[in-house]
Amino acid sequence: MNQIKNKKGEIIAIKPKFNWKEWLIENALVVVIILMCIYTAVVANNFVSFNNLKNILANVSVRFIIALGVSGCLIIRGTDLSAGRIVGITAVTTAILLQRPDAPGVLYPSVAGSPILVTLLVAMGVGLMFGLFNGLVIAKLHVPPFIATLGTQIAIYGLNMMLSKNQPIGSLNTTFSKFGAQGIKLGAVYIPYIAFIALAVGVFMYMLYRFTLYGKHMYAIGGNEIAAEVSGVNTTKSKIVIFTLAGALYGLAGFLLTAKTGSAAVSAGTGYELEAIAAATIGGVSTAGGVGKVTGILVGVLVFELLKTCLQFLGITPEMTNVFQGLVIVIAVALDIRKTMRRR
C-alpha cells in the first residue's frame, strides 16, 4: 500500500499498490492476442502490410457499429441475440434496393435502382423497427432479453430467407460498390470511407453515453434498476429507446456491410452478435451491467478482429478458427464475472 500524505505529513489516503499479477489475469486475452500478433508478424508474410491494415480497418468498422448497439443492451443487464440477423436482413434489403435495374436476374425490378440515401434510410428504418419490437417485448411484456431477442433472431432469419428467396444478390449500384471498396490515402496508409463513418458513430455514441440523460439513465438501470426507478428514471421508456437505437445501428452496419462486400445473401451477419458481445466484454462492458465505455468497445473489437486475422495468416482452418473464437467468448465472460466478483 502507498500512503498519500498532506503537507503536514498526515496520512490522508492509502493507495493500493499496483498488482501486476491481477492486471495480467484480468487482461489475459489482450496480452495473449498482442503476443500472437507479434508472432504472426514474424512468421507470416504480408501480415504487416498496408493492404492488411486496410482490410482490418474495414472489418473493424462494421463490427464496431454492431458492438456499440449491443453494448447498451449489455450495460442495462440485457443482451441482444438478434443483432446479427438484423444486420443480415438490412444487408439484403440494401442489396435489393441497390441492384442495377439493367442487370440480369434482378430480384425485385420494381424497387431496383433506388437512390443510395433512400436505401440508407430504409435500412436503418428496418433495423429500428426490429429494435423497437425487441424493446417493447422486453420493457412492456417483461420477457427476458435472452428469450425475446432469441425469438426475434429466429423469426428474422425466416423473413430474410423469404425476402432474399435464398439467392445471393449482386450487380449493385456501381457508385455504392466503389464507396465500400475505396477510401482516402493518407501517405502510404489507405483508410476506407466506412472507417470514417464508424469513427463518427463512435464519437456520437461517446457523447451520448457520457454527457446525456440517455447515458445516465442507461448506467443507472444497469447498476440497480429498482433504485433507478425509485429515483425517477422511466426504465420502461429507457429500455425501449436503447433497443431501438441498437436496431438503427444494426441497420447502418448492414448497409455498410453490403457496401464492403458488394453483395448480400441470407447468411450475411451470421454470428456477428456473438462477436459483438465478446468484443464488448473484452473491452470492459460488464455482463453484470452498469459498466462500459465506447473507447473500450473499440479496443475489444480491434482485439477480436486481430485474433481472427492472426489465425487466418497462421493457416488455421475455418473450423478451428470457430473453436478458438468460441473459447475466447467463454474466457471473456469468465474474466468479466471474475472482475465483477472482485468489485463486490
C-alpha positions in Angstrom: 0.0 0.0 0.0 1.2 3.5 -0.8 0.5 6.2 1.7 -0.6 9.6 0.5 0.2 12.4 2.9 -0.6 16.1 3.1 1.9 18.9 3.7 1.8 18.3 7.4 2.8 14.7 7.0 -0.6 13.3 7.9 -1.9 10.3 6.1 -5.0 11.3 4.1 -5.4 8.3 1.9 -3.9 4.9 1.2 -3.4 4.0 -2.4 -3.4 0.3 -3.2 -0.1 -1.0 -4.7 -0.4 -1.9 -8.4 -0.8 -5.7 -8.7 0.8 -6.9 -11.9 -0.5 -10.4 -11.4 -4.1 -9.3 -11.1 -3.7 -7.0 -14.1 -2.3 -9.8 -16.3 -5.1 -12.1 -15.3 -7.8 -9.5 -16.0 -6.3 -8.5 -19.3 -5.1 -12.0 -20.3 -6.9 -12.1 -23.6 -5.5 -8.7 -24.7 -1.9 -9.7 -23.7 -2.2 -13.1 -25.5 -3.5 -11.6 -28.7 -0.8 -8.9 -28.7 1.8 -11.7 -28.4 0.0 -13.6 -31.1 0.2 -10.5 -33.4 4.0 -10.2 -32.7 4.5 -13.9 -33.5 2.3 -13.7 -36.7 4.2 -10.6 -37.9 7.5 -12.6 -37.6 6.4 -15.9 -39.3 3.7 -14.8 -41.8 4.4 -12.8 -44.9 2.3 -9.7 -45.6 0.7 -9.6 -42.1 2.4 -6.3 -41.5 1.2 -4.5 -44.7 -0.9 -1.6 -45.6 -3.3 -3.8 -47.5 -3.9 -6.0 -44.5 -4.3 -2.8 -42.4 -7.0 -1.6 -44.8 -8.9 -4.9 -44.5 -8.7 -4.9 -40.7 -10.0 -1.3 -40.6 -12.9 -2.2 -42.9 -13.9 -5.2 -40.8 -13.5 -3.4 -37.5 -15.6 -0.5 -38.7 -18.7 -2.6 -39.4 -18.3 -4.7 -36.2 -17.6 -1.6 -34.1 -21.0 -0.2 -35.0 -22.7 -3.5 -34.2 -20.9 -3.7 -30.8 -22.0 -0.2 -30.0 -25.6 -1.3 -30.4 -25.1 -4.4 -28.4 -23.2 -2.5 -25.6 -26.3 -0.6 -24.5 -28.2 -3.8 -24.1 -25.4 -5.3 -22.1 -25.0 -2.3 -19.9 -28.6 -2.5 -18.7 -28.1 -6.2 -17.9 -29.7 -7.5 -21.1 -28.4 -8.8 -24.3 -29.3 -8.9 -28.0 -29.0 -12.2 -29.8 -30.9 -10.8 -32.8 -28.2 -8.3 -33.8 -26.5 -10.5 -36.5 -29.9 -11.3 -38.1 -31.0 -7.7 -38.1 -27.7 -6.9 -39.8 -28.4 -9.7 -42.3 -31.9 -8.6 -43.3 -30.9 -4.9 -43.6 -27.9 -6.0 -45.8 -30.3 -7.9 -48.0 -32.7 -5.0 -48.1 -29.9 -2.7 -49.1 -28.8 -5.1 -51.9 -32.4 -5.4 -53.2 -32.9 -1.7 -53.4 -29.5 -1.0 -55.0 -29.5 -3.7 -57.6 -28.9 -2.2 -61.1 -32.2 -2.3 -63.0 -30.4 -3.3 -66.2 -28.6 -6.2 -64.5 -29.7 -9.8 -65.4 -31.7 -11.7 -62.8 -32.9 -8.6 -60.8 -34.7 -9.9 -57.8 -37.3 -7.1 -57.4 -37.3 -4.9 -60.6 -39.9 -2.5 -59.2 -37.6 -1.2 -56.5 -34.2 -1.9 -58.1 -32.1 1.2 -58.7 -33.3 3.2 -55.6 -31.3 6.2 -54.5 -28.4 5.4 -52.1 -29.6 7.9 -49.5 -33.1 6.5 -49.6 -31.7 3.0 -49.2 -29.7 4.0 -46.2 -32.8 5.4 -44.5 -34.8 2.3 -45.4 -32.1 0.0 -44.0 -31.8 2.0 -40.7 -35.6 2.1 -40.6 -35.9 -1.6 -40.9 -33.3 -2.1 -38.2 -35.0 0.5 -36.0 -38.4 -1.3 -36.4 -36.9 -4.7 -35.2 -35.1 -2.9 -32.3 -38.3 -1.2 -31.3 -40.1 -4.6 -31.4 -37.4 -6.1 -29.1 -37.7 -3.1 -26.7 -41.4 -3.3 -26.5 -41.4 -7.0 -25.8 -38.7 -6.7 -23.2 -40.0 -3.5 -21.5 -43.7 -3.9 -21.8 -44.2 -7.6 -21.7 -41.3 -8.2 -19.3 -39.9 -11.1 -21.4 -36.2 -11.7 -20.5 -33.9 -10.2 -23.2 -32.3 -13.5 -23.9 -35.6 -15.1 -24.8 -37.1 -12.1 -26.6 -34.1 -11.5 -28.9 -33.6 -15.2 -29.5 -37.2 -15.4 -30.8 -36.6 -12.3 -32.9 -33.4 -13.8 -34.3 -35.2 -17.0 -35.5 -38.1 -15.0 -36.9 -35.9 -12.6 -38.8 -33.9 -15.4 -40.3 -37.1 -16.9 -41.7 -38.2 -13.5 -43.1 -34.8 -13.0 -44.6 -35.0 -16.3 -46.4 -38.3 -15.3 -47.9 -37.1 -11.8 -48.8 -33.9 -13.0 -50.5 -35.6 -16.1 -52.0 -32.4 -17.8 -50.7 -30.5 -16.3 -53.5 -27.2 -14.2 -53.4 -27.9 -10.6 -54.5 -25.2 -8.9 -56.6 -24.9 -6.5 -59.5 -25.2 -3.5 -57.2 -25.1 0.3 -57.9 -21.5 0.9 -59.1 -21.1 4.1 -57.1 -22.2 2.3 -53.9 -19.8 -0.6 -54.5 -16.9 1.8 -55.1 -17.8 3.6 -51.9 -17.5 0.4 -50.0 -14.2 -0.6 -51.6 -12.4 2.7 -51.7 -11.2 5.2 -49.2 -8.7 8.1 -48.6 -5.0 7.6 -48.9 -3.0 9.4 -46.2 0.6 8.9 -47.2 1.1 5.2 -47.5 -1.9 4.4 -45.4 -5.2 3.6 -47.1 -8.3 4.3 -44.8 -11.7 3.0 -46.1 -14.6 5.5 -46.2 -16.6 3.3 -43.9 -13.9 3.7 -41.2 -14.7 7.4 -41.1 -18.4 6.6 -40.7 -17.7 4.2 -37.9 -15.5 6.9 -36.2 -18.3 9.4 -36.5 -20.8 6.9 -35.0 -18.3 6.2 -32.2 -17.9 9.9 -31.3 -21.7 10.3 -31.3 -22.2 7.3 -29.0 -19.3 8.5 -26.7 -21.1 11.9 -26.3 -24.5 10.1 -25.8 -23.1 7.7 -23.2 -21.1 10.3 -21.3 -22.9 13.6 -21.4 -26.7 13.0 -21.8 -29.6 11.7 -19.7 -29.7 8.7 -22.1 -26.3 7.6 -20.8 -27.0 8.5 -17.2 -30.3 6.5 -17.2 -28.7 3.6 -19.0 -25.9 3.2 -16.4 -28.3 3.8 -13.6 -30.6 0.9 -14.8 -27.6 -1.3 -15.2 -26.3 -0.5 -11.8 -29.6 -1.1 -10.0 -32.9 -1.0 -11.9 -35.1 -0.7 -8.8 -33.1 2.2 -7.4 -33.1 3.9 -10.8 -36.9 3.6 -11.0 -37.3 5.0 -7.4 -35.1 7.9 -8.3 -37.4 8.9 -11.2 -35.9 7.1 -14.2 -38.5 5.9 -16.6 -37.0 2.5 -17.0 -39.6 1.2 -19.5 -39.0 4.1 -21.9 -35.2 3.9 -21.5 -35.1 0.2 -22.4 -37.3 0.8 -25.5 -35.1 3.6 -26.6 -31.9 1.6 -26.0 -33.0 -1.4 -28.1 -34.5 0.9 -30.8 -31.2 2.8 -31.2 -29.4 -0.6 -31.2 -31.6 -1.7 -34.1 -30.9 1.5 -36.1 -27.2 0.9 -35.6 -27.5 -2.7 -36.9 -29.3 -1.2 -39.9 -26.4 1.1 -40.6 -24.0 -1.8 -40.2 -26.0 -3.9 -42.7 -25.9 -1.1 -45.2 -22.1 -0.7 -44.8 -21.5 -4.5 -44.8 -23.2 -4.7 -48.3 -21.1 -1.8 -49.5 -17.9 -3.5 -48.3 -18.7 -6.9 -49.8 -20.5 -5.7 -52.9 -23.3 -8.2 -52.5 -25.6 -9.8 -49.9 -27.1 -13.1 -49.0 -29.3 -14.7 -46.3 -26.1 -15.7 -44.4 -25.0 -12.1 -44.0 -24.4 -11.1 -40.4 -24.4 -14.7 -39.1 -22.7 -14.9 -35.7 -22.0 -11.2 -35.6 -24.0 -10.8 -32.4 -21.7 -13.2 -30.6 -18.6 -11.5 -31.9 -20.1 -8.1 -30.7 -20.8 -9.5 -27.3 -17.3 -10.9 -26.9 -15.7 -7.8 -28.2 -17.7 -5.5 -25.9 -16.9 -7.8 -22.9 -13.2 -7.8 -23.8 -13.4 -4.0 -24.0 -14.8 -3.7 -20.4 -18.5 -3.8 -20.9 -19.7 -5.9 -18.0 -22.4 -8.5 -18.4 -23.4 -7.7 -14.8 -24.5 -4.3 -16.0 -23.7 -0.7 -15.3 -20.1 -0.6 -16.8 -18.8 0.1 -20.2 -17.0 2.7 -22.3 -17.0 3.4 -26.1 -13.2 3.5 -26.2 -13.0 0.1 -24.5 -15.5 -1.3 -27.0 -13.3 -0.1 -29.9 -10.3 -1.8 -28.3 -12.3 -5.0 -27.8 -13.5 -5.1 -31.4 -9.9 -4.5 -32.6 -8.6 -7.3 -30.4 -11.2 -9.8 -31.6 -10.6 -8.9 -35.3 -6.8 -9.2 -34.8 -7.4 -12.7 -33.3 -9.2 -13.8 -36.5 -6.7 -12.2 -38.8 -3.8 -13.8 -37.0 -5.4 -17.3 -37.1 -6.0 -16.8 -40.9 -2.4 -15.8 -41.6 -1.1 -18.7 -39.4 -3.0 -21.1 -41.7 -5.6 -22.2 -39.1 -8.6 -23.9 -40.7 -12.0 -22.1 -40.5 -13.3 -25.0 -38.3 -10.6 -24.5 -35.8 -11.0 -20.7 -36.0 -14.6 -21.1 -34.9 -13.3 -23.2 -32.0 -10.8 -20.5 -30.9 -13.5 -17.8 -31.2 -15.9 -19.8 -29.1 -13.2 -20.2 -26.4 -12.4 -16.5 -26.5 -16.1 -15.7 -25.9 -16.2 -18.1 -22.9 -13.0 -16.8 -21.4 -14.0 -13.1 -21.9 -17.3 -13.7 -20.0 -15.4 -15.7 -17.3 -12.9 -12.9 -16.8 -15.8 -10.3 -16.7 -17.5 -12.4 -13.9 -14.3 -12.5 -12.0 -13.9 -8.7 -12.2 -17.5 -8.3 -11.0 -16.9 -10.6 -8.0 -13.7 -8.7 -7.1 -15.5 -5.4 -7.1 -18.2 -6.7 -4.8 
